[in-house]
Amino acid sequence: MRLLVRGLLNQARASPAPVPVSGPDLSVAPELVVLDTELDGLRLLLIRTDRAESERPPLSPREREIARMVARGLPNKAIAAVLDISSWTVSTHLRRMFAKYHVSSRAAMIARLVEEGLLH
């Protein structure tokens, strides 16, 4: 981590003057701060942020198909049979979809897709 911070510090020194993000009184929720340290006279904050909605990787056509089937209540084996793929492949698609939407269950994934208007 220290090497990464030093590399970023060197890169910042080589570039033009930094542009302040929100002025000198930057307030950040403590639970979002990953690292708060001082190095060579500079305070460095590493802050966790969520991806913007528009930056979220889109679902592939196969993922959309699987999401629709999950929303209808089909188990992995039934989805695999309909799509003529293995249930392991269905599980892989679901894991990737969970990661894209930062969820840990089928119900949460479907709720998020409906919330974002990607599933009706």
N, CA, C and O atoms as a GROMACS GRO file, in nm:
protein
  480
    1MET      N    1   0.083  -0.118   0.000
    1MET     CA    2   0.000   0.000   0.000
    1MET      C    3   0.088   0.125   0.000
    1MET      O    4   0.060   0.224  -0.068
    2ARG      N    5   0.195   0.117   0.078
    2ARG     CA    6   0.284   0.232   0.087
    2ARG      C    7   0.349   0.261  -0.049
    2ARG      O    8   0.366   0.378  -0.085
    3LEU      N    9   0.386   0.157  -0.124
    3LEU     CA   10   0.445   0.177  -0.257
    3LEU      C   11   0.344   0.241  -0.352
    3LEU      O   12   0.379   0.328  -0.431
    4LEU      N   13   0.219   0.198  -0.343
    4LEU     CA   14   0.115   0.257  -0.425
    4LEU      C   15   0.098   0.404  -0.394
    4LEU      O   16   0.088   0.487  -0.485
    5VAL      N   17   0.094   0.437  -0.266
    5VAL     CA   18   0.078   0.577  -0.225
    5VAL      C   19   0.196   0.659  -0.273
    5VAL      O   20   0.178   0.770  -0.323
    6ARG      N   21   0.317   0.606  -0.258
    6ARG     CA   22   0.436   0.680  -0.305
    6ARG      C   23   0.430   0.703  -0.456
    6ARG      O   24   0.462   0.811  -0.505
    7GLY      N   25   0.388   0.600  -0.530
    7GLY     CA   26   0.376   0.613  -0.676
    7GLY      C   27   0.275   0.722  -0.712
    7GLY      O   28   0.300   0.803  -0.801
    8LEU      N   29   0.161   0.722  -0.644
    8LEU     CA   30   0.060   0.825  -0.671
    8LEU      C   31   0.111   0.964  -0.634
    8LEU      O   32   0.083   1.061  -0.704
    9LEU      N   33   0.185   0.971  -0.525
    9LEU     CA   34   0.242   1.099  -0.483
    9LEU      C   35   0.341   1.151  -0.586
    9LEU      O   36   0.338   1.269  -0.621
   10ASN      N   37   0.428   1.064  -0.636
   10ASN     CA   38   0.524   1.105  -0.739
   10ASN      C   39   0.452   1.149  -0.867
   10ASN      O   40   0.493   1.246  -0.932
   11GLN      N   41   0.346   1.078  -0.902
   11GLN     CA   42   0.269   1.113  -1.021
   11GLN      C   43   0.202   1.249  -1.002
   11GLN      O   44   0.197   1.330  -1.095
   12ALA      N   45   0.151   1.274  -0.883
   12ALA     CA   46   0.086   1.403  -0.856
   12ALA      C   47   0.185   1.517  -0.862
   12ALA      O   48   0.152   1.626  -0.910
   13ARG      N   49   0.306   1.493  -0.815
   13ARG     CA   50   0.408   1.598  -0.818
   13ARG      C   51   0.451   1.630  -0.961
   13ARG      O   52   0.486   1.744  -0.991
   14ALA      N   53   0.448   1.531  -1.049
   14ALA     CA   54   0.492   1.550  -1.187
   14ALA      C   55   0.384   1.619  -1.271
   14ALA      O   56   0.415   1.678  -1.374
   15SER      N   57   0.259   1.612  -1.227
   15SER     CA   58   0.149   1.671  -1.304
   15SER      C   59   0.126   1.815  -1.259
   15SER      O   60   0.180   1.858  -1.157
   16PRO      N   61   0.046   1.890  -1.336
   16PRO     CA   62   0.015   2.029  -1.296
   16PRO      C   63  -0.056   2.033  -1.161
   16PRO      O   64  -0.094   1.929  -1.106
   17ALA      N   65  -0.072   2.153  -1.108
   17ALA     CA   66  -0.134   2.170  -0.976
   17ALA      C   67  -0.270   2.101  -0.971
   17ALA      O   68  -0.348   2.110  -1.066
   18PRO      N   69  -0.298   2.031  -0.861
   18PRO     CA   70  -0.426   1.961  -0.851
   18PRO      C   71  -0.544   2.056  -0.841
   18PRO      O   72  -0.533   2.168  -0.790
   19VAL      N   73  -0.657   2.011  -0.891
   19VAL     CA   74  -0.779   2.088  -0.884
   19VAL      C   75  -0.855   2.041  -0.761
   19VAL      O   76  -0.880   1.921  -0.748
   20PRO      N   77  -0.894   2.131  -0.669
   20PRO     CA   78  -0.967   2.087  -0.550
   20PRO      C   79  -1.101   2.025  -0.588
   20PRO      O   80  -1.171   2.076  -0.676
   21VAL      N   81  -1.136   1.916  -0.522
   21VAL     CA   82  -1.260   1.845  -0.552
   21VAL      C   83  -1.379   1.922  -0.498
   21VAL      O   84  -1.474   1.946  -0.572
   22SER      N   85  -1.375   1.961  -0.372
   22SER     CA   86  -1.487   2.037  -0.317
   22SER      C   87  -1.438   2.139  -0.216
   22SER      O   88  -1.502   2.160  -0.113
   23GLY      N   89  -1.329   2.199  -0.244
   23GLY     CA   90  -1.276   2.304  -0.156
   23GLY      C   91  -1.194   2.247  -0.043
   23GLY      O   92  -1.176   2.126  -0.033
   24PRO      N   93  -1.143   2.335   0.044
   24PRO     CA   94  -1.054   2.291   0.150
   24PRO      C   95  -1.125   2.214   0.260
   24PRO      O   96  -1.060   2.139   0.334
   25ASP      N   97  -1.256   2.230   0.274
   25ASP     CA   98  -1.329   2.165   0.382
   25ASP      C   99  -1.398   2.039   0.330
   25ASP      O  100  -1.520   2.029   0.336
   26LEU      N  101  -1.321   1.945   0.282
   26LEU     CA  102  -1.374   1.821   0.228
   26LEU      C  103  -1.421   1.732   0.342
   26LEU      O  104  -1.340   1.689   0.424
   27SER      N  105  -1.550   1.705   0.349
   27SER     CA  106  -1.602   1.618   0.454
   27SER      C  107  -1.643   1.486   0.392
   27SER      O  108  -1.714   1.482   0.292
   28VAL      N  109  -1.599   1.378   0.453
   28VAL     CA  110  -1.623   1.244   0.403
   28VAL      C  111  -1.675   1.159   0.517
   28VAL      O  112  -1.625   1.167   0.629
   29ALA      N  113  -1.775   1.077   0.489
   29ALA     CA  114  -1.826   0.986   0.591
   29ALA      C  115  -1.714   0.893   0.633
   29ALA      O  116  -1.648   0.834   0.547
   30PRO      N  117  -1.690   0.877   0.764
   30PRO     CA  118  -1.578   0.796   0.812
   30PRO      C  119  -1.578   0.653   0.758
   30PRO      O  120  -1.471   0.595   0.738
   31GLU      N  121  -1.696   0.594   0.736
   31GLU     CA  122  -1.700   0.456   0.689
   31GLU      C  123  -1.653   0.442   0.544
   31GLU      O  124  -1.629   0.330   0.498
   32LEU      N  125  -1.639   0.553   0.471
   32LEU     CA  126  -1.591   0.549   0.333
   32LEU      C  127  -1.440   0.564   0.322
   32LEU      O  128  -1.382   0.536   0.217
   33VAL      N  129  -1.375   0.606   0.431
   33VAL     CA  130  -1.230   0.628   0.429
   33VAL      C  131  -1.158   0.494   0.445
   33VAL      O  132  -1.174   0.426   0.547
   34VAL      N  133  -1.080   0.458   0.344
   34VAL     CA  134  -1.002   0.335   0.347
   34VAL      C  135  -0.864   0.362   0.406
   34VAL      O  136  -0.811   0.280   0.480
   35LEU      N  137  -0.808   0.477   0.372
   35LEU     CA  138  -0.675   0.513   0.419
   35LEU      C  139  -0.670   0.664   0.441
   35LEU      O  140  -0.712   0.741   0.354
   36ASP      N  141  -0.620   0.706   0.555
   36ASP     CA  142  -0.602   0.847   0.586
   36ASP      C  143  -0.463   0.859   0.645
   36ASP      O  144  -0.441   0.821   0.760
   37THR      N  145  -0.369   0.911   0.568
   37THR     CA  146  -0.231   0.918   0.614
   37THR      C  147  -0.164   1.046   0.563
   37THR      O  148  -0.214   1.112   0.473
   38GLU      N  149  -0.052   1.077   0.623
   38GLU     CA  150   0.027   1.190   0.578
   38GLU      C  151   0.161   1.136   0.530
   38GLU      O  152   0.222   1.052   0.595
   39LEU      N  153   0.204   1.184   0.415
   39LEU     CA  154   0.330   1.138   0.356
   39LEU      C  155   0.399   1.257   0.294
   39LEU      O  156   0.342   1.325   0.209
   40ASP      N  157   0.520   1.282   0.335
   40ASP     CA  158   0.600   1.393   0.284
   40ASP      C  159   0.524   1.526   0.290
   40ASP      O  160   0.528   1.606   0.196
   41GLY      N  161   0.454   1.548   0.402
   41GLY     CA  162   0.385   1.675   0.422
   41GLY      C  163   0.250   1.688   0.354
   41GLY      O  164   0.188   1.795   0.360
   42LEU      N  165   0.203   1.582   0.288
   42LEU     CA  166   0.073   1.586   0.222
   42LEU      C  167  -0.022   1.488   0.287
   42LEU      O  168   0.016   1.374   0.316
   43ARG      N  169  -0.146   1.530   0.310
   43ARG     CA  170  -0.246   1.439   0.363
   43ARG      C  171  -0.309   1.364   0.246
   43ARG      O  172  -0.354   1.424   0.149
   44LEU      N  173  -0.310   1.232   0.258
   44LEU     CA  174  -0.364   1.147   0.152
   44LEU      C  175  -0.484   1.071   0.205
   44LEU      O  176  -0.477   1.005   0.308
   45LEU      N  177  -0.596   1.081   0.132
   45LEU     CA  178  -0.717   1.007   0.165
   45LEU      C  179  -0.749   0.911   0.051
   45LEU      O  180  -0.753   0.951  -0.066
   46LEU      N  181  -0.771   0.788   0.086
   46LEU     CA  182  -0.819   0.690  -0.011
   46LEU      C  183  -0.964   0.663   0.030
   46LEU      O  184  -0.990   0.612   0.139
   47ILE      N  185  -1.057   0.697  -0.060
   47ILE     CA  186  -1.199   0.693  -0.026
   47ILE      C  187  -1.271   0.592  -0.115
   47ILE      O  188  -1.252   0.589  -0.236
   48ARG      N  189  -1.352   0.509  -0.052
   48ARG     CA  190  -1.433   0.410  -0.124
   48ARG      C  191  -1.555   0.480  -0.183
   48ARG      O  192  -1.625   0.552  -0.112
   49THR      N  193  -1.579   0.459  -0.312
   49THR     CA  194  -1.698   0.516  -0.376
   49THR      C  195  -1.767   0.406  -0.456
   49THR      O  196  -1.703   0.310  -0.499
   50ASP      N  197  -1.897   0.422  -0.476
   50ASP     CA  198  -1.971   0.331  -0.562
   50ASP      C  199  -1.958   0.380  -0.704
   50ASP      O  200  -1.941   0.499  -0.730
   51ARG      N  201  -1.965   0.288  -0.795
   51ARG     CA  202  -1.966   0.327  -0.935
   51ARG      C  203  -2.094   0.402  -0.965
   51ARG      O  204  -2.199   0.373  -0.908
   52ALA      N  205  -2.083   0.497  -1.052
   52ALA     CA  206  -2.204   0.568  -1.094
   52ALA      C  207  -2.290   0.472  -1.173
   52ALA      O  208  -2.239   0.378  -1.235
   53GLU      N  209  -2.420   0.494  -1.171
   53GLU     CA  210  -2.514   0.407  -1.242
   53GLU      C  211  -2.472   0.390  -1.388
   53GLU      O  212  -2.475   0.278  -1.440
   54SER      N  213  -2.433   0.499  -1.452
   54SER     CA  214  -2.398   0.492  -1.594
   54SER      C  215  -2.268   0.416  -1.618
   54SER      O  216  -2.242   0.371  -1.729
   55GLU      N  217  -2.186   0.401  -1.515
   55GLU     CA  218  -2.059   0.331  -1.530
   55GLU      C  219  -2.071   0.181  -1.503
   55GLU      O  220  -1.976   0.106  -1.526
   56ARG      N  221  -2.187   0.138  -1.455
   56ARG     CA  222  -2.205  -0.003  -1.423
   56ARG      C  223  -2.196  -0.083  -1.553
   56ARG      O  224  -2.258  -0.046  -1.653
   57PRO      N  225  -2.120  -0.194  -1.552
   57PRO     CA  226  -2.110  -0.274  -1.674
   57PRO      C  227  -2.249  -0.326  -1.712
   57PRO      O  228  -2.324  -0.372  -1.626
   58PRO      N  229  -2.284  -0.318  -1.839
   58PRO     CA  230  -2.416  -0.363  -1.881
   58PRO      C  231  -2.428  -0.515  -1.873
   58PRO      O  232  -2.328  -0.587  -1.877
   59LEU      N  233  -2.550  -0.562  -1.863
   59LEU     CA  234  -2.573  -0.707  -1.866
   59LEU      C  235  -2.559  -0.754  -2.010
   59LEU      O  236  -2.602  -0.687  -2.104
   60SER      N  237  -2.499  -0.870  -2.026
   60SER     CA  238  -2.490  -0.930  -2.158
   60SER      C  239  -2.628  -0.984  -2.197
   60SER      O  240  -2.714  -0.999  -2.110
   61PRO      N  241  -2.650  -1.013  -2.324
   61PRO     CA  242  -2.779  -1.071  -2.363
   61PRO      C  243  -2.810  -1.200  -2.287
   61PRO      O  244  -2.925  -1.222  -2.249
   62ARG      N  245  -2.711  -1.284  -2.263
   62ARG     CA  246  -2.733  -1.408  -2.189
   62ARG      C  247  -2.770  -1.379  -2.043
   62ARG      O  248  -2.857  -1.444  -1.986
   63GLU      N  249  -2.703  -1.280  -1.984
   63GLU     CA  250  -2.735  -1.242  -1.846
   63GLU      C  251  -2.878  -1.190  -1.836
   63GLU      O  252  -2.948  -1.219  -1.739
   64ARG      N  253  -2.921  -1.113  -1.936
   64ARG     CA  254  -3.060  -1.063  -1.934
   64ARG      C  255  -3.158  -1.179  -1.943
   64ARG      O  256  -3.261  -1.180  -1.874
   65GLU      N  257  -3.127  -1.279  -2.027
   65GLU     CA  258  -3.213  -1.398  -2.037
   65GLU      C  259  -3.223  -1.469  -1.903
   65GLU      O  260  -3.332  -1.506  -1.858
   66ILE      N  261  -3.110  -1.488  -1.841
   66ILE     CA  262  -3.106  -1.558  -1.712
   66ILE      C  263  -3.180  -1.478  -1.606
   66ILE      O  264  -3.252  -1.535  -1.525
   67ALA      N  265  -3.163  -1.346  -1.607
   67ALA     CA  266  -3.232  -1.262  -1.509
   67ALA      C  267  -3.384  -1.275  -1.524
   67ALA      O  268  -3.456  -1.283  -1.424
   68ARG      N  269  -3.432  -1.276  -1.647
   68ARG     CA  270  -3.576  -1.291  -1.669
   68ARG      C  271  -3.626  -1.425  -1.614
   68ARG      O  272  -3.734  -1.432  -1.556
   69MET      N  273  -3.547  -1.530  -1.634
   69MET     CA  274  -3.587  -1.663  -1.585
   69MET      C  275  -3.582  -1.670  -1.433
   69MET      O  276  -3.668  -1.732  -1.370
   70VAL      N  277  -3.482  -1.607  -1.374
   70VAL     CA  278  -3.472  -1.602  -1.228
   70VAL      C  279  -3.594  -1.527  -1.173
   70VAL      O  280  -3.652  -1.568  -1.072
   71ALA      N  281  -3.632  -1.419  -1.239
   71ALA     CA  282  -3.747  -1.340  -1.194
   71ALA      C  283  -3.876  -1.422  -1.199
   71ALA      O  284  -3.968  -1.399  -1.120
   72ARG      N  285  -3.884  -1.518  -1.292
   72ARG     CA  286  -4.001  -1.606  -1.300
   72ARG      C  287  -3.995  -1.718  -1.198
   72ARG      O  288  -4.090  -1.796  -1.185
   73GLY      N  289  -3.883  -1.728  -1.125
   73GLY     CA  290  -3.872  -1.827  -1.019
   73GLY      C  291  -3.808  -1.958  -1.059
   73GLY      O  292  -3.813  -2.055  -0.982
   74LEU      N  293  -3.748  -1.964  -1.177
   74LEU     CA  294  -3.686  -2.089  -1.222
   74LEU      C  295  -3.555  -2.115  -1.148
   74LEU      O  296  -3.476  -2.023  -1.129
   75PRO      N  297  -3.530  -2.240  -1.107
   75PRO     CA  298  -3.401  -2.274  -1.045
   75PRO      C  299  -3.293  -2.288  -1.153
   75PRO      O  300  -3.323  -2.295  -1.272
   76ASN      N  301  -3.168  -2.293  -1.109
   76ASN     CA  302  -3.056  -2.302  -1.203
   76ASN      C  303  -3.068  -2.420  -1.299
   76ASN      O  304  -3.038  -2.405  -1.418
   77LYS      N  305  -3.109  -2.535  -1.249
   77LYS     CA  306  -3.119  -2.653  -1.337
   77LYS      C  307  -3.220  -2.632  -1.448
   77LYS      O  308  -3.197  -2.671  -1.562
   78ALA      N  309  -3.332  -2.569  -1.416
   78ALA     CA  310  -3.435  -2.544  -1.518
   78ALA      C  311  -3.385  -2.441  -1.620
   78ALA      O  312  -3.408  -2.456  -1.740
   79ILE      N  313  -3.316  -2.337  -1.572
   79ILE     CA  314  -3.259  -2.235  -1.661
   79ILE      C  315  -3.158  -2.301  -1.754
   79ILE      O  316  -3.157  -2.275  -1.875
   80ALA      N  317  -3.074  -2.387  -1.698
   80ALA     CA  318  -2.972  -2.457  -1.778
   80ALA      C  319  -3.038  -2.542  -1.886
   80ALA      O  320  -2.991  -2.544  -2.000
   81ALA      N  321  -3.145  -2.613  -1.851
   81ALA     CA  322  -3.213  -2.699  -1.948
   81ALA      C  323  -3.274  -2.617  -2.061
   81ALA      O  324  -3.265  -2.654  -2.178
   82VAL      N  325  -3.337  -2.506  -2.027
   82VAL     CA  326  -3.400  -2.421  -2.129
   82VAL      C  327  -3.295  -2.362  -2.224
   82VAL      O  328  -3.315  -2.358  -2.345
   83LEU      N  329  -3.183  -2.318  -2.168
   83LEU     CA  330  -3.079  -2.252  -2.249
   83LEU      C  331  -2.978  -2.351  -2.308
   83LEU      O  332  -2.890  -2.311  -2.384
   84ASP      N  333  -2.990  -2.478  -2.272
   84ASP     CA  334  -2.899  -2.582  -2.318
   84ASP      C  335  -2.754  -2.551  -2.280
   84ASP      O  336  -2.662  -2.561  -2.361
   85ILE      N  337  -2.737  -2.514  -2.152
   85ILE     CA  338  -2.604  -2.492  -2.095
   85ILE      C  339  -2.600  -2.566  -1.962
   85ILE      O  340  -2.704  -2.613  -1.914
   86SER      N  341  -2.483  -2.577  -1.902
   86SER     CA  342  -2.474  -2.647  -1.774
   86SER      C  343  -2.522  -2.558  -1.660
   86SER      O  344  -2.521  -2.435  -1.671
   87SER      N  345  -2.564  -2.620  -1.552
   87SER     CA  346  -2.606  -2.541  -1.435
   87SER      C  347  -2.486  -2.466  -1.376
   87SER      O  348  -2.504  -2.363  -1.312
   88TRP      N  349  -2.365  -2.518  -1.397
   88TRP     CA  350  -2.244  -2.448  -1.352
   88TRP      C  351  -2.229  -2.316  -1.428
   88TRP      O  352  -2.189  -2.215  -1.370
   89THR      N  353  -2.261  -2.318  -1.556
   89THR     CA  354  -2.253  -2.196  -1.636
   89THR      C  355  -2.356  -2.094  -1.589
   89THR      O  356  -2.327  -1.975  -1.583
   90VAL      N  357  -2.476  -2.141  -1.555
   90VAL     CA  358  -2.578  -2.052  -1.502
   90VAL      C  359  -2.527  -1.989  -1.372
   90VAL      O  360  -2.541  -1.869  -1.352
   91SER      N  361  -2.467  -2.071  -1.286
   91SER     CA  362  -2.412  -2.019  -1.159
   91SER      C  363  -2.305  -1.914  -1.184
   91SER      O  364  -2.299  -1.814  -1.112
   92THR      N  365  -2.221  -1.937  -1.284
   92THR     CA  366  -2.116  -1.840  -1.316
   92THR      C  367  -2.177  -1.708  -1.360
   92THR      O  368  -2.133  -1.601  -1.317
   93HIS      N  369  -2.278  -1.716  -1.447
   93HIS     CA  370  -2.346  -1.593  -1.490
   93HIS      C  371  -2.406  -1.520  -1.371
   93HIS      O  372  -2.394  -1.398  -1.360
   94LEU      N  373  -2.469  -1.593  -1.281
   94LEU     CA  374  -2.531  -1.531  -1.163
   94LEU      C  375  -2.427  -1.465  -1.074
   94LEU      O  376  -2.449  -1.354  -1.025
   95ARG      N  377  -2.314  -1.532  -1.051
   95ARG     CA  378  -2.208  -1.472  -0.968
   95ARG      C  379  -2.160  -1.340  -1.029
   95ARG      O  380  -2.138  -1.243  -0.957
   96ARG      N  381  -2.143  -1.338  -1.161
   96ARG     CA  382  -2.099  -1.215  -1.227
   96ARG      C  383  -2.203  -1.105  -1.216
   96ARG      O  384  -2.170  -0.988  -1.197
   97MET      N  385  -2.329  -1.143  -1.227
   97MET     CA  386  -2.437  -1.045  -1.214
   97MET      C  387  -2.443  -0.991  -1.071
   97MET      O  388  -2.465  -0.872  -1.050
   98PHE      N  389  -2.425  -1.080  -0.972
   98PHE     CA  390  -2.423  -1.036  -0.832
   98PHE      C  391  -2.312  -0.934  -0.812
   98PHE      O  392  -2.331  -0.834  -0.744
   99ALA      N  393  -2.195  -0.961  -0.871
   99ALA     CA  394  -2.081  -0.870  -0.855
   99ALA      C  395  -2.110  -0.735  -0.921
   99ALA      O  396  -2.076  -0.630  -0.866
  100LYS      N  397  -2.171  -0.736  -1.039
  100LYS     CA  398  -2.202  -0.611  -1.108
  100LYS      C  399  -2.296  -0.523  -1.028
  100LYS      O  400  -2.285  -0.401  -1.028
  101TYR      N  401  -2.389  -0.587  -0.959
  101TYR     CA  402  -2.492  -0.511  -0.888
  101TYR      C  403  -2.471  -0.508  -0.737
  101TYR      O  404  -2.556  -0.459  -0.663
  102HIS      N  405  -2.358  -0.561  -0.692
  102HIS     CA  406  -2.322  -0.558  -0.549
  102HIS      C  407  -2.433  -0.616  -0.462
  102HIS      O  408  -2.474  -0.555  -0.363
  103VAL      N  409  -2.480  -0.734  -0.499
  103VAL     CA  410  -2.584  -0.804  -0.423
  103VAL      C  411  -2.535  -0.944  -0.392
  103VAL      O  412  -2.436  -0.991  -0.448
  104SER      N  413  -2.606  -1.012  -0.301
  104SER     CA  414  -2.563  -1.146  -0.263
  104SER      C  415  -2.675  -1.249  -0.274
  104SER      O  416  -2.660  -1.362  -0.227
  105SER      N  417  -2.786  -1.212  -0.334
  105SER     CA  418  -2.894  -1.309  -0.350
  105SER      C  419  -2.968  -1.283  -0.481
  105SER      O  420  -2.961  -1.175  -0.539
  106ARG      N  421  -3.040  -1.385  -0.524
  106ARG     CA  422  -3.120  -1.375  -0.646
  106ARG      C  423  -3.228  -1.268  -0.629
  106ARG      O  424  -3.251  -1.187  -0.719
  107ALA      N  425  -3.294  -1.267  -0.513
  107ALA     CA  426  -3.402  -1.171  -0.488
  107ALA      C  427  -3.348  -1.028  -0.490
  107ALA      O  428  -3.411  -0.938  -0.548
  108ALA      N  429  -3.233  -1.006  -0.429
  108ALA     CA  430  -3.173  -0.871  -0.428
  108ALA      C  431  -3.134  -0.828  -0.568
  108ALA      O  432  -3.150  -0.711  -0.604
  109MET      N  433  -3.084  -0.922  -0.648
  109MET     CA  434  -3.046  -0.890  -0.785
  109MET      C  435  -3.168  -0.849  -0.866
  109MET      O  436  -3.165  -0.749  -0.937
  110ILE      N  437  -3.277  -0.925  -0.854
  110ILE     CA  438  -3.398  -0.894  -0.928
  110ILE      C  439  -3.455  -0.760  -0.883
  110ILE      O  440  -3.499  -0.679  -0.965
  111ALA      N  441  -3.455  -0.736  -0.752
  111ALA     CA  442  -3.504  -0.609  -0.700
  111ALA      C  443  -3.422  -0.493  -0.758
  111ALA      O  444  -3.479  -0.391  -0.797
  112ARG      N  445  -3.292  -0.508  -0.763
  112ARG     CA  446  -3.205  -0.403  -0.817
  112ARG      C  447  -3.231  -0.381  -0.966
  112ARG      O  448  -3.236  -0.267  -1.012
  113LEU      N  449  -3.249  -0.489  -1.041
  113LEU     CA  450  -3.276  -0.476  -1.185
  113LEU      C  451  -3.410  -0.407  -1.209
  113LEU      O  452  -3.421  -0.325  -1.300
  114VAL      N  453  -3.510  -0.439  -1.131
  114VAL     CA  454  -3.642  -0.376  -1.143
  114VAL      C  455  -3.630  -0.229  -1.105
  114VAL      O  456  -3.684  -0.142  -1.174
  115GLU      N  457  -3.558  -0.201  -0.996
  115GLU     CA  458  -3.539  -0.064  -0.949
  115GLU      C  459  -3.473   0.023  -1.054
  115GLU      O  460  -3.506   0.141  -1.068
  116GLU      N  461  -3.379  -0.036  -1.128
  116GLU     CA  462  -3.306   0.040  -1.230
  116GLU      C  463  -3.375   0.037  -1.366
  116GLU      O  464  -3.323   0.090  -1.464
  117GLY      N  465  -3.491  -0.027  -1.372
  117GLY     CA  466  -3.567  -0.031  -1.496
  117GLY      C  467  -3.513  -0.126  -1.601
  117GLY      O  468  -3.547  -0.114  -1.718
  118LEU      N  469  -3.430  -0.219  -1.561
  118LEU     CA  470  -3.371  -0.314  -1.656
  118LEU      C  471  -3.450  -0.443  -1.667
  118LEU      O  472  -3.421  -0.528  -1.752
  119LEU      N  473  -3.550  -0.457  -1.582
  119LEU     CA  474  -3.632  -0.577  -1.582
  119LEU      C  475  -3.774  -0.535  -1.546
  119LEU      O  476  -3.794  -0.458  -1.452
  120HIS      N  477  -3.871  -0.584  -1.620
  120HIS     CA  478  -4.010  -0.542  -1.596
  120HIS      C  479  -4.089  -0.654  -1.534
  120HIS      O  480  -4.208  -0.637  -1.507
   0.00000   0.00000   0.00000
